[in-house]
């Protein structure tokens, strides 16, 4: 029909978006997939990116979403390597009467803030995927996919927390003598934790 635009602007290709269309497929057993959009004559109108399922275990998986150079969102899985919690504070000193009563506090912490710094790595990708890794390293905006704390109960609410990727050098070629191509990344949360003032 004339006047109708059949352009495809975005393909929802993530597992939560497509699994209901493939009820007999166990996506935990799928290594990679691509989604095609076809017209009524079976012509391919658009092709999604190559989706690679994480090759790391669930407990140590760090999934990072980021804005690529086209303004769209990509995602890459890593394995947690190091996680550090750093706390910073100022000191407030309370004046004491004479004679000194040691049961009364003298110095207190105030303006307490903390943050998490995470180092992660992946061996899931090859040198042919390095252009994709560069997109992550150069991205201005990124998020970590995580489950929110739920006290002593199991976490059941997923959230996307903004992160700040640390400036670092990136080697697009694997080291000589190594069979695997290893990519490392370091980042911290965009927002500090602040509880006690």
C-alpha positions as CSV (number, residue, x, y, z in Angstrom):
1,X,0.0,0.0,0.0
2,X,1.4,3.3,-1.0
3,X,2.4,5.8,1.6
4,X,3.1,3.3,4.4
5,X,6.7,3.2,5.8
6,X,7.8,-0.3,6.5
7,X,11.1,0.7,8.1
8,X,12.3,-1.2,11.1
9,X,13.8,1.1,13.8
10,X,14.4,-1.3,16.7
11,X,14.2,-5.1,17.2
12,X,13.6,-6.3,20.8
13,X,16.1,-9.1,20.9
14,X,16.8,-9.7,24.6
15,X,15.8,-13.0,26.1
16,X,12.9,-11.5,28.2
17,X,11.5,-10.0,25.0
18,X,11.6,-13.1,22.8
19,X,11.3,-16.1,25.1
20,X,7.5,-16.2,25.0
21,X,7.7,-16.7,21.2
22,X,9.9,-19.7,21.6
23,X,8.4,-21.6,24.6
24,X,10.2,-24.8,23.8
25,X,13.7,-23.3,23.8
26,X,15.8,-23.3,27.0
27,X,17.8,-20.1,26.5
28,X,20.3,-21.1,29.1
29,X,21.5,-23.7,26.6
30,X,21.7,-21.2,23.7
31,X,25.2,-19.9,23.0
32,X,24.2,-17.1,20.6
33,X,21.3,-15.9,18.4
34,X,20.2,-13.3,15.9
35,X,16.7,-12.0,15.3
36,X,15.4,-11.4,11.7
37,X,12.4,-9.3,10.7
38,X,10.7,-10.5,7.5
39,X,7.9,-9.3,5.4
40,X,5.0,-11.4,4.0
41,X,7.1,-12.5,1.1
42,X,9.8,-13.8,3.5
43,X,12.2,-11.0,2.6
44,X,14.6,-10.0,5.4
45,X,13.8,-6.3,6.4
46,X,16.2,-6.0,9.3
47,X,18.7,-8.1,11.3
48,X,19.5,-7.7,15.0
49,X,23.0,-7.7,16.4
50,X,24.7,-11.0,17.2
51,X,23.6,-11.8,20.8
52,X,26.1,-13.9,22.8
53,X,24.9,-15.6,25.9
54,X,27.1,-15.2,28.9
55,X,29.8,-17.9,29.3
56,X,30.2,-17.2,33.0
57,X,28.3,-18.6,35.9
58,X,25.4,-16.7,37.4
59,X,26.9,-16.0,40.8
60,X,29.9,-14.2,39.4
61,X,28.3,-12.6,36.4
62,X,28.6,-8.9,35.9
63,X,26.3,-7.7,33.1
64,X,27.0,-4.2,31.8
65,X,24.7,-2.3,29.5
66,X,26.0,0.7,27.6
67,X,25.2,3.3,25.0
68,X,27.0,2.5,21.7
69,X,28.1,4.9,19.0
70,X,24.7,4.7,17.3
71,X,22.9,5.8,20.4
72,X,21.5,2.3,21.1
73,X,22.0,0.1,24.1
74,X,24.4,-2.9,23.9
75,X,25.3,-5.4,26.7
76,X,28.4,-7.4,27.6
77,X,28.8,-10.0,30.3
78,X,31.9,-10.2,32.5
79,X,33.1,-12.3,35.4
80,X,33.6,-10.6,38.7
81,X,37.3,-10.4,39.6
82,X,37.7,-7.9,42.4
83,X,35.1,-5.9,44.4
84,X,36.3,-3.3,46.9
85,X,34.2,-1.2,49.2
86,X,35.8,2.1,50.1
87,X,34.5,4.4,52.9
88,X,35.5,8.1,53.3
89,X,34.6,10.4,56.1
90,X,35.5,13.6,58.0
91,X,36.3,13.8,61.7
92,X,34.5,15.9,64.3
93,X,36.1,16.4,67.7
94,X,34.0,17.0,70.7
95,X,35.4,19.2,73.4
96,X,35.9,17.5,76.8
97,X,35.5,18.7,80.3
98,X,38.2,18.5,82.9
99,X,38.8,16.0,84.4
100,X,38.7,13.8,81.3
101,X,35.9,11.3,81.3
102,X,37.0,8.5,78.9
103,X,33.6,7.0,78.7
104,X,32.4,10.0,76.7
105,X,33.3,10.0,73.0
106,X,35.8,12.6,71.8
107,X,36.3,12.1,68.1
108,X,33.4,11.2,65.8
109,X,33.1,10.5,62.1
110,X,30.8,12.6,60.0
111,X,30.0,13.1,56.3
112,X,30.4,9.4,55.7
113,X,30.3,8.3,52.1
114,X,31.2,5.0,50.4
115,X,31.4,3.5,47.0
116,X,32.1,0.1,45.4
117,X,34.9,-0.3,42.8
118,X,34.6,-3.4,40.7
119,X,37.1,-5.1,38.4
120,X,35.8,-7.7,36.0
121,X,37.1,-9.7,33.0
122,X,35.7,-11.8,30.2
123,X,37.1,-14.5,27.9
124,X,33.8,-14.9,26.0
125,X,34.8,-12.8,23.0
126,X,37.5,-13.0,20.3
127,X,39.7,-10.5,18.5
128,X,37.0,-10.2,15.9
129,X,34.7,-8.7,18.5
130,X,37.2,-6.0,19.6
131,X,35.3,-3.2,17.9
132,X,32.3,-4.0,20.2
133,X,34.6,-3.9,23.3
134,X,35.9,-0.5,22.2
135,X,32.3,0.7,22.0
136,X,32.0,-0.2,25.7
137,X,35.3,1.4,26.8
138,X,34.4,4.6,24.9
139,X,30.8,4.8,26.1
140,X,29.8,7.9,28.1
141,X,26.9,6.1,29.8
142,X,26.7,2.6,31.3
143,X,24.7,0.6,33.8
144,X,25.3,-2.6,35.8
145,X,22.4,-5.0,35.9
146,X,22.0,-6.1,39.5
147,X,19.5,-7.4,42.1
148,X,18.6,-4.9,44.8
149,X,19.3,-5.8,48.4
150,X,16.3,-7.2,50.3
151,X,17.5,-7.4,53.9
152,X,18.0,-11.0,54.9
153,X,15.7,-12.3,52.2
154,X,16.6,-13.3,48.7
155,X,16.7,-10.5,46.2
156,X,13.9,-10.5,43.7
157,X,13.9,-7.0,42.2
158,X,16.3,-6.3,39.3
159,X,17.6,-2.8,38.7
160,X,20.0,-1.0,36.4
161,X,22.5,1.1,38.4
162,X,24.5,3.8,36.6
163,X,28.3,3.2,36.7
164,X,31.4,5.2,35.8
165,X,33.9,3.3,33.7
166,X,37.5,4.0,34.7
167,X,39.9,5.4,32.1
168,X,42.2,2.6,31.0
169,X,44.2,1.3,28.1
170,X,42.6,-1.4,26.0
171,X,44.6,-4.0,23.9
172,X,42.6,-5.1,20.9
173,X,44.9,-8.0,20.3
174,X,45.4,-11.0,22.5
175,X,48.8,-11.5,24.2
176,X,51.2,-13.7,22.3
177,X,51.3,-17.2,23.8
178,X,47.7,-16.9,25.0
179,X,44.9,-18.9,23.3
180,X,42.2,-16.8,24.9
181,X,41.4,-13.2,24.3
182,X,41.0,-11.5,27.8
183,X,39.3,-8.2,28.3
184,X,39.4,-6.4,31.6
185,X,37.3,-3.5,32.9
186,X,37.2,-1.4,36.0
187,X,34.3,0.8,37.2
188,X,32.6,2.3,40.2
189,X,29.0,3.3,41.0
190,X,28.0,6.7,39.7
191,X,26.5,7.6,43.0
192,X,28.2,7.4,46.4
193,X,26.4,5.7,49.3
194,X,25.6,8.3,51.9
195,X,23.8,7.3,55.2
196,X,25.1,9.0,58.3
197,X,25.8,12.7,58.2
